[in-house]
Amino acid sequence: MSKEKIKEIIAAVGAEAVQKRLDVSVFAIRHAKRDGRFAASWYIPLREMCEEVGVDCPESLFNWKSSMPSPLTSEVAQ
């Protein structure tokens, strides 16, 4: 589902517009389509672009870092 939504958003706002606004490569856009996730750093500008064209931009489509500590981090802290 998320891969389709990613493709829908990119088609709606335009891949070239995403490249210019976010200063990213075609490869980065292909990567997002393939993985079904946008980089978290893309959220604010991409959300603004989506608002301009009237497309929903769910937060769930972005690769947010987890607030849960990893087991490795917990072990290192001890």
C-alpha positions in Angstrom: 0.0 0.0 0.0 2.7 2.5 0.9 4.6 2.0 -2.3 1.5 2.9 -4.3 0.9 6.0 -2.1 4.6 7.1 -2.5 4.2 6.8 -6.3 0.9 8.7 -6.1 2.5 11.6 -4.2 5.5 11.8 -6.5 3.2 11.8 -9.6 0.9 14.4 -8.1 3.7 16.9 -7.1 6.1 15.9 -9.9 9.3 14.0 -9.6 11.3 16.9 -11.1 9.7 19.4 -8.6 10.7 17.0 -5.7 14.2 16.8 -7.0 14.5 20.6 -7.2 12.8 21.4 -3.9 14.6 18.8 -1.9 17.9 18.9 -3.8 17.8 15.1 -4.3 18.7 12.8 -7.2 16.5 10.7 -9.4 18.1 7.8 -7.6 16.8 9.0 -4.2 13.3 9.3 -5.6 13.5 5.8 -7.1 14.8 4.5 -3.8 11.7 6.0 -2.0 9.4 4.3 -4.5 11.2 1.0 -4.2 11.3 1.0 -0.4 7.9 2.5 0.2 9.3 5.2 2.5 10.4 8.8 2.2 13.4 10.0 4.2 12.2 11.8 7.3 14.1 14.9 6.3 11.8 15.2 3.4 8.7 15.6 5.5 8.1 19.3 5.8 8.9 20.3 2.2 7.0 17.4 0.8 4.0 18.0 3.1 3.9 21.6 1.8 4.1 20.4 -1.8 1.3 18.0 -1.2 -0.8 20.7 0.4 -0.3 22.9 -2.7 -1.8 20.2 -4.9 -4.4 18.9 -2.4 -2.9 15.4 -1.8 -2.7 13.7 1.5 0.8 13.2 2.9 0.6 10.7 5.8 3.4 10.7 8.4 3.5 6.9 8.2 5.2 7.2 4.8 8.3 8.6 6.3 11.3 6.7 7.7 11.2 8.1 11.3 13.8 7.0 13.8 12.4 5.0 16.6 12.2 6.5 20.1 12.7 3.1 21.6 16.3 2.3 22.6 17.8 -0.6 20.8 19.1 -3.5 22.8 22.7 -2.7 21.7 22.3 0.9 23.0 21.0 -0.4 26.3 23.9 -2.8 26.7 26.5 -0.1 25.9 25.0 2.3 28.5 25.5 -0.3 31.3 
